[in-house]
């Protein structure tokens, strides 16, 4: 059949692309050393919807924390304007080339949410900017911490970011009007680097348990490869216990009070990691409370995990949007580039203001605080000389 031959040809092209990518992965260099960068360039991407609002709040908080570094030229901020759905739709690109050049001129990025077009809306069906950025910058590790002190939950998720069901998500084949086929890709190199990064994190932070999440009992080839590589890597870390769970039962066990505290470091391929980290964030208080890191050897991007919430903008409620997710991502950014004490100060203040005291509670509506009021409260809290004592007291009471 002609349709089958066309599908074979396209499939062959996709395989060639992936084999070329594997060659690049085999040649990837060492991790960047941020301490050698003068200045360290931090890019701010507002994105869509509420993104520019919460991004500006995060920039103000980081300007407050990094005042001396900005004044001395040790750190430089750059605001990147062009990654909006309007501009992307106009150019027909997930990332317009001039915007990508601006992004690559930075070392680390703090990114607000971006809109991904879907069937039936007013935008052309361009690829997700998030997926494209992760691929272009080779941000292979999506790292998301979740803490719920009252339930003794302290999880950190390592989600593979550049392969799995998403890497060819826009390149499926409509063989006929009745048959559509998508593809899932797992490589030895891609699986090993995310699994090894998780084991290294556990080792450095004295964590003794890692959980691998797949559906290897059904998706035997790709998920089976991911699981077998985990088994191989685990042998190099005999001091760390590891186990594996299937994604379906894992979603149940995350809400099982009898098992929740057993999990510490969790590793998953792309799609499963996307699903399960949103579930975990909801347990913490909603996706608006969680930050996310996208880590590569050359670049790193930190972002909110929620969407762009266009309805809030349409209804005039954008100023009431909660910046906590992007501020949690800012904590991760500061830690990643070596400003550990400043990261700790911001994290403690976020706990006090957002979890314990809640004197300026954000509801997303005019019956709560604005984002501006919240960050002012946050910065006042960071200036309190008794910040650590106050935070410790709340921890003890919990």
Buried (B, 14 or more C-beta within 10 A) or exposed (E): EEEEEEBEEBBEEBEEBBEEBBEEBEEBEEEBEBEEBEBBBBBBBBBBBBBBBBBBBBBBBBBBBBEEBBEEEEBBBBEBEBBBBEBBBEBEBBBBEEBBEBBBEBBBBBBBBBBBBEEEEEEEEBBBBBBBBBBBBBBBBBBBBBBBBEEEBBBBBBBBBBBBBBBBBBBEBEBEEEEEEEBBBBBBBBBBBBBBBBBEBBBEEEBEBBBBBBBBEEBEEBBBBBBEBBEEBBEEBEEBBBEBBBBEEBBEBBEEEEEBEEBBBBBBBBBBBBBBBBBBBBBBBBBBBBBBBBBBBBBBBBBBBBBBBBEBBEEEBBBBBBBBBBBBBBBBBBBBBEBEEBBBBBBBBBBBBBBBBEEBBBEBEEEBBBBBBBBBBBBEBBEBEEBEEBBEEBEEEE
